[in-house]
Amino acid sequence: MIFLQVLLILPAMSVSGIPTWYKEARQAFIDEEKAMRVGAKLVLNANEQLVNNFLMKLKNETIQQSIWTTTPYPPSVSFFKSKPWIDNSTIFQVIKRMPKGGGLHLHDTALASLDWVVKSLTYIPNLYTKVIDGRYPQRRYKIADTHPGSDWQSVSDLRNSFNDSAEFDKRLVREMTIWVENPFLAYPSINDVWTKFETYFTTIYDLVGNLTNMRLYLEESLQEFYDDGVQYMELKTVPWVDSNGNDVTDDYVEMVQEVANNFKQQHPDFIGVKVILAGRRSQSQQADVVNRTLALMKKFPDMVKGFDLLQQEDNTHMTYDFINDLLKSDHSVVSYFFHAGETDWTQWVDLNLIDSVLLNASRIGHGFAAYHHPKVLEAIIKKGIAIELNPISNQALGLVYDLRNHPGAFLLANGAPVVVSSDGNPVWFANPLSHDFYMAFMGLGAVYDDLKLLKQLAMNSITYSAMTSVEKVDALAKWQNKWNTFIVDVISIYKLSSVDEIIG
């Protein structure tokens, strides 16, 4: 009898002996956190759920293999090492097929694959080259009707002097990339990898610095991005000048517009291209570029959408140094899309994030240091200022090694407005957007983040784009059509006929 009375007054217990009330409270806490995450509010239809179960089975297998064997988890090691594993995975093949919406953090001269650059742009007539010595030797190119000097060599003659021209071309590709076997040895500090990274932009500009070659480059870039499931692009560019130093940015914008329109005619489901003008942080003032941006936005309102500041933040001017130039601009016209917080430092150059918020930036590029600033996080959620996450770029440029520790994971957990982009994908041999989406799904996302995360990130790229509200409606419809086709295709390709078959 006493034993029975004790049983009656004890809380209900689970089989394991843990009180039911505690299990319920714990699960409620977990569910409340899950509901905050990016994508949590989406509801998948029956077909999407089939694909989701398949994808999550693969994700769980990859995680379990890493936990219980010596197989490294791909996002936890350098992309320079993990890329072959990722490329051979079914998860990546599915993500590659997926329509990803738009790329919102792209540099106009870091788009097309380096294989294409070498095979197409180093075979043009009258191209000369030389190598500038330094810690990271840099190859320069020059197009000239007459021989430019004794230190220059004809690229054609140099290629012909090699027994294997294909091997010579591979060498030219390797010289442009930051890809190395051991990044820790090659780049002891962030400044080292940035030094090498910036040589790429000087070299590529030698090849595409005239609008004729840039047109070819952009045409190829649009095709590569489209083939990778990207329907929309926003390109960051500095003002363009010709060989005589004349500003030809108007001609550049017209060229981009023409190339984009031609591509849309060939691919009706392509949404389009916009341009964001940028100043360099190494400059002493930004008034001229801001005013140039304003003039271009008025002349090309459908194409030019705002202003950005480029270059490594740690050793150049902070946004605050240009505050008077930025405050004087016409805020009713000029939108800001600042690179900010691309740093490991706290309460120093990361304060660029605060200026971005106070200047009502439309989006923030990278925002890597945003998790150090609770007021910034509060503001971006309240104002809908999207953070442009570029996970592989941040790893390649030395900010983080294991992408599970990327601050973007914190932003995803808090339901912050975020998009995923690729920054300078050809410089580390990444696909236009698929590899970064893979890292967001497998690295930044929680173990249970599923197809809803990927879908929300794609939709966010339209929601937080620089398109008008009318353009966004049309863009979302084009994306949705491709998404529906993608879901049906995955079900067909992988023969996903029943939930039980997939998860059993």
ChimeraX attribute file (.defattr): number of C-alpha atoms within 10 A of each C-alpha:
attribute: neighborCount
match mode: 1-to-1
recipient: residues
	/A:1	6
	/A:2	7
	/A:3	7
	/A:4	8
	/A:5	9
	/A:6	9
	/A:7	11
	/A:8	10
	/A:9	8
	/A:10	9
	/A:11	11
	/A:12	13
	/A:13	13
	/A:14	11
	/A:15	8
	/A:16	7
	/A:17	8
	/A:18	12
	/A:19	14
	/A:20	15
	/A:21	13
	/A:22	11
	/A:23	13
	/A:24	11
	/A:25	11
	/A:26	12
	/A:27	12
	/A:28	12
	/A:29	11
	/A:30	11
	/A:31	11
	/A:32	11
	/A:33	14
	/A:34	19
	/A:35	14
	/A:36	15
	/A:37	21
	/A:38	25
	/A:39	22
	/A:40	17
	/A:41	13
	/A:42	12
	/A:43	10
	/A:44	14
	/A:45	8
	/A:46	10
	/A:47	17
	/A:48	20
	/A:49	17
	/A:50	23
	/A:51	25
	/A:52	19
	/A:53	20
	/A:54	21
	/A:55	19
	/A:56	19
	/A:57	16
	/A:58	15
	/A:59	20
	/A:60	14
	/A:61	12
	/A:62	18
	/A:63	17
	/A:64	13
	/A:65	14
	/A:66	14
	/A:67	12
	/A:68	8
	/A:69	8
	/A:70	8
	/A:71	12
	/A:72	15
	/A:73	20
	/A:74	23
	/A:75	25
	/A:76	17
	/A:77	15
	/A:78	21
	/A:79	25
	/A:80	19
	/A:81	15
	/A:82	15
	/A:83	17
	/A:84	11
	/A:85	13
	/A:86	19
	/A:87	15
	/A:88	10
	/A:89	12
	/A:90	14
	/A:91	20
	/A:92	18
	/A:93	15
	/A:94	18
	/A:95	23
	/A:96	22
	/A:97	18
	/A:98	25
	/A:99	28
	/A:100	31
	/A:101	30
	/A:102	33
	/A:103	26
	/A:104	29
	/A:105	27
	/A:106	23
	/A:107	20
	/A:108	21
	/A:109	23
	/A:110	23
	/A:111	24
	/A:112	24
	/A:113	21
	/A:114	23
	/A:115	16
	/A:116	14
	/A:117	20
	/A:118	18
	/A:119	15
	/A:120	13
	/A:121	19
	/A:122	21
	/A:123	13
	/A:124	14
	/A:125	13
	/A:126	15
	/A:127	24
	/A:128	24
	/A:129	20
	/A:130	16
	/A:131	13
	/A:132	11
	/A:133	9
	/A:134	7
	/A:135	9
	/A:136	15
	/A:137	12
	/A:138	18
	/A:139	19
	/A:140	19
	/A:141	22
	/A:142	20
	/A:143	18
	/A:144	11
	/A:145	9
	/A:146	9
	/A:147	15
	/A:148	15
	/A:149	8
	/A:150	7
	/A:151	10
	/A:152	16
	/A:153	18
	/A:154	19
	/A:155	20
	/A:156	17
	/A:157	11
	/A:158	13
	/A:159	17
	/A:160	12
	/A:161	11
	/A:162	11
	/A:163	9
	/A:164	10
	/A:165	14
	/A:166	12
	/A:167	12
	/A:168	17
	/A:169	16
	/A:170	14
	/A:171	12
	/A:172	18
	/A:173	18
	/A:174	15
	/A:175	18
	/A:176	24
	/A:177	18
	/A:178	24
	/A:179	17
	/A:180	14
	/A:181	10
	/A:182	11
	/A:183	18
	/A:184	12
	/A:185	9
	/A:186	15
	/A:187	18
	/A:188	11
	/A:189	14
	/A:190	16
	/A:191	15
	/A:192	15
	/A:193	19
	/A:194	17
	/A:195	15
	/A:196	21
	/A:197	20
	/A:198	14
	/A:199	19
	/A:200	22
	/A:201	16
	/A:202	17
	/A:203	18
	/A:204	19
	/A:205	17
	/A:206	17
	/A:207	22
	/A:208	18
	/A:209	17
	/A:210	17
	/A:211	19
	/A:212	11
	/A:213	16
	/A:214	20
	/A:215	17
	/A:216	15
	/A:217	23
	/A:218	21
	/A:219	17
	/A:220	17
	/A:221	20
	/A:222	24
	/A:223	14
	/A:224	17
	/A:225	21
	/A:226	22
	/A:227	15
	/A:228	20
	/A:229	23
	/A:230	25
	/A:231	27
	/A:232	25
	/A:233	26
	/A:234	23
	/A:235	21
	/A:236	26
	/A:237	21
	/A:238	18
	/A:239	15
	/A:240	18
	/A:241	16
	/A:242	12
	/A:243	8
	/A:244	6
	/A:245	8
	/A:246	9
	/A:247	13
	/A:248	14
	/A:249	20
	/A:250	15
	/A:251	13
	/A:252	20
	/A:253	18
	/A:254	13
	/A:255	17
	/A:256	21
	/A:257	20
	/A:258	13
	/A:259	18
	/A:260	22
	/A:261	17
	/A:262	12
	/A:263	19
	/A:264	16
	/A:265	10
	/A:266	10
	/A:267	13
	/A:268	12
	/A:269	18
	/A:270	24
	/A:271	24
	/A:272	22
	/A:273	24
	/A:274	23
	/A:275	26
	/A:276	26
	/A:277	27
	/A:278	24
	/A:279	22
	/A:280	17
	/A:281	21
	/A:282	15
	/A:283	10
	/A:284	11
	/A:285	18
	/A:286	21
	/A:287	18
	/A:288	11
	/A:289	19
	/A:290	23
	/A:291	18
	/A:292	17
	/A:293	27
	/A:294	24
	/A:295	16
	/A:296	20
	/A:297	22
	/A:298	14
	/A:299	12
	/A:300	16
	/A:301	13
	/A:302	15
	/A:303	22
	/A:304	27
	/A:305	26
	/A:306	25
	/A:307	27
	/A:308	26
	/A:309	25
	/A:310	20
	/A:311	16
	/A:312	20
	/A:313	20
	/A:314	17
	/A:315	11
	/A:316	16
	/A:317	20
	/A:318	20
	/A:319	23
	/A:320	15
	/A:321	15
	/A:322	16
	/A:323	15
	/A:324	12
	/A:325	16
	/A:326	21
	/A:327	11
	/A:328	11
	/A:329	16
	/A:330	12
	/A:331	13
	/A:332	6
	/A:333	15
	/A:334	21
	/A:335	24
	/A:336	24
	/A:337	29
	/A:338	26
	/A:339	26
	/A:340	30
	/A:341	27
	/A:342	24
	/A:343	22
	/A:344	16
	/A:345	15
	/A:346	13
	/A:347	10
	/A:348	12
	/A:349	22
	/A:350	25
	/A:351	20
	/A:352	25
	/A:353	26
	/A:354	19
	/A:355	18
	/A:356	25
	/A:357	21
	/A:358	11
	/A:359	16
	/A:360	17
	/A:361	23
	/A:362	21
	/A:363	30
	/A:364	28
	/A:365	27
	/A:366	29
	/A:367	27
	/A:368	29
	/A:369	24
	/A:370	27
	/A:371	16
	/A:372	16
	/A:373	16
	/A:374	9
	/A:375	13
	/A:376	22
	/A:377	20
	/A:378	12
	/A:379	16
	/A:380	23
	/A:381	17
	/A:382	11
	/A:383	14
	/A:384	16
	/A:385	23
	/A:386	25
	/A:387	27
	/A:388	27
	/A:389	27
	/A:390	27
	/A:391	29
	/A:392	30
	/A:393	22
	/A:394	20
	/A:395	19
	/A:396	22
	/A:397	21
	/A:398	22
	/A:399	20
	/A:400	21
	/A:401	18
	/A:402	17
	/A:403	26
	/A:404	20
	/A:405	14
	/A:406	22
	/A:407	20
	/A:408	30
	/A:409	18
	/A:410	17
	/A:411	24
	/A:412	21
	/A:413	19
	/A:414	17
	/A:415	17
	/A:416	22
	/A:417	24
	/A:418	27
	/A:419	30
	/A:420	28
	/A:421	30
	/A:422	28
	/A:423	28
	/A:424	25
	/A:425	25
	/A:426	21
	/A:427	23
	/A:428	21
	/A:429	18
	/A:430	19
	/A:431	21
	/A:432	30
	/A:433	24
	/A:434	27
	/A:435	25
	/A:436	24
	/A:437	28
	/A:438	24
	/A:439	23
	/A:440	29
	/A:441	23
	/A:442	25
	/A:443	23
	/A:444	25
	/A:445	25
	/A:446	17
	/A:447	13
	/A:448	13
	/A:449	22
	/A:450	21
	/A:451	22
	/A:452	19
	/A:453	23
	/A:454	23
	/A:455	19
	/A:456	19
	/A:457	25
	/A:458	24
	/A:459	22
	/A:460	21
	/A:461	25
	/A:462	26
	/A:463	22
	/A:464	21
	/A:465	24
	/A:466	24
	/A:467	19
	/A:468	10
	/A:469	12
	/A:470	8
	/A:471	14
	/A:472	17
	/A:473	14
	/A:474	12
	/A:475	23
	/A:476	18
	/A:477	12
	/A:478	18
	/A:479	26
	/A:480	15
	/A:481	12
	/A:482	19
	/A:483	21
	/A:484	14
	/A:485	13
	/A:486	19
	/A:487	20
	/A:488	15
	/A:489	16
	/A:490	20
	/A:491	17
	/A:492	11
	/A:493	8
	/A:494	12
	/A:495	11
	/A:496	18
	/A:497	12
	/A:498	13
	/A:499	16
	/A:500	10
	/A:501	12
	/A:502	17
	/A:503	11
	/A:504	7
